[in-house]
Amino acid sequence: MTAQRCDATLTLTDVNNFQLRLRSFLDEYDVAYRSDERQVAIDLPGGEARFTAIRVGLHLEAEATTRDGLETLRSIIEHYVSLFAGENALPLHWHGDVVAAPTFANFREMRVTRIEDLSPSIRRLTLTGEDLARFDHPEEWHVRLHFPPAGIEHPQWPRPTAQGGTQWPPEDQRAEIRYYTIRRLDVASGEVEIDFLLHEAPGPGGDFARRAKSGDVCGMAGPYGRGVAAASHYLLAGDETAIPAIARLLETLPTSAQVEAWLEVESPVDELDLPVSDHCRVSWRHRCRGHAPSEQLASAVVEAMPAARDDLFVWFAGEADVSQRLRKRLKQEFGLQKGQHLVTGYWKRETG
């Protein structure tokens, strides 16, 4: 299949700083890449993204086998540009295999069909849509959900432009976007189950789930994510935000493996009845005074670290600062290599 390509120029005064911050980010999250003094090339699902230093800044290139893949690569590149050059550096003007379209290839409009409360703090919504086969991926379980403002029956969605950018709806009609984990997918029936945490603090996802009724509409794009490596021993830990992903892992990890999992919720009434196989051991933790959110999860993982760690994989998701500290310990203190851990900050605690 002929590759599709596009490129853009980013004008920058300090290219070295951009490249340094990009490499540090990729190293921290164990993203595979190649680099030399001029270029960073990132291997991504479906293609490659390249950041090459030129006289006026950076030459940005995306190469993929499909329009879908090319759109995804462009969005990832623009995400890195916004992180390390600022939002004012966008939009980029792309050249090459770019086309305007009514929607992005990885986007689907979804409609609420069922609502179920799993606990006082977690509500499951069943969403239906068309042509969902792309989301049936063995590793990529996460999606971006687009929540339109309340009261809009027929939302406007972002669309690709002829310059390779994104045409957003007017500000008062623009959807809020958040990442969620697919709990269950039935391609034949066109159904997706998503579990929502009903935060006390207002937020677009929790608010959408709290007021949801049959027929409500949201958007879904993806899939995204990274899977776990094969191992004989798994340590899994996360708070409510990670329960859907950990529940899927408990259901899909091989029965030949030893699996230990720790889940943190507010109180015993928030625990879920998870179907657990004999090879899995699940422990619940409740928040208490003296422990910041996610801290006791990180402690449980550290305390469970085996002496022999060649065939170990650690999966952790929780508060961002706790996750960052644990990631460093796994690398520096316990010697875990790339491909032996996936530690992610799903949210950041507000201080002050």
Salt bridges, closest charged atoms under 4 A:
ASP7 OD2 - HIS59 NE2 3.18
GLU28 OE2 - ARG327 NH1 2.85
ASP30 OD1 - LYS331 NZ 3.73
ASP30 OD2 - HIS341 NE2 3.27
ASP43 OD1 - ARG34 NH1 3.11
GLU48 OE2 - ARG34 NH2 2.57
GLU48 OE1 - ARG50 NH1 2.48
GLU61 OE1 - ARG50 NE 3.41
GLU61 OE1 - HIS59 ND1 3.86
GLU63 OE1 - ARG5 NE 3.13
GLU63 OE1 - ARG50 NH2 3.29
ASP68 OD2 - ARG134 NH1 1.99
GLU71 OE2 - ARG67 NE 2.73
ASP117 OD1 - ARG123 NE 2.63
ASP131 OD2 - ARG108 NH2 3.39
GLU171 OE1 - ARG174 NH1 3.85
GLU176 OE1 - ARG178 NH1 3.68
GLU191 OE2 - ARG114 NH1 3.22
GLU191 OE1 - ARG184 NH2 3.23
GLU193 OE1 - ARG124 NH1 3.49
GLU193 OE2 - ARG184 NE 3.00
ASP195 OD1 - ARG124 NE 2.66
ASP207 OD1 - ARG210 NH1 3.20
ASP216 OD1 - LYS213 NZ 3.08
GLU240 OE1 - ARG287 NH2 2.42
GLU251 OE2 - ARG183 NH2 2.66
GLU260 OE2 - HIS233 NE2 2.70
GLU260 OE1 - ARG281 NH2 2.51
GLU264 OE1 - ARG287 NE 3.33
GLU266 OE1 - ARG287 NH1 2.89
GLU271 OE2 - HIS286 NE2 2.68
GLU295 OE2 - ARG325 NH2 3.91
ASP321 OD1 - LYS348 NZ 2.82
GLU333 OE1 - ARG329 NE 2.85
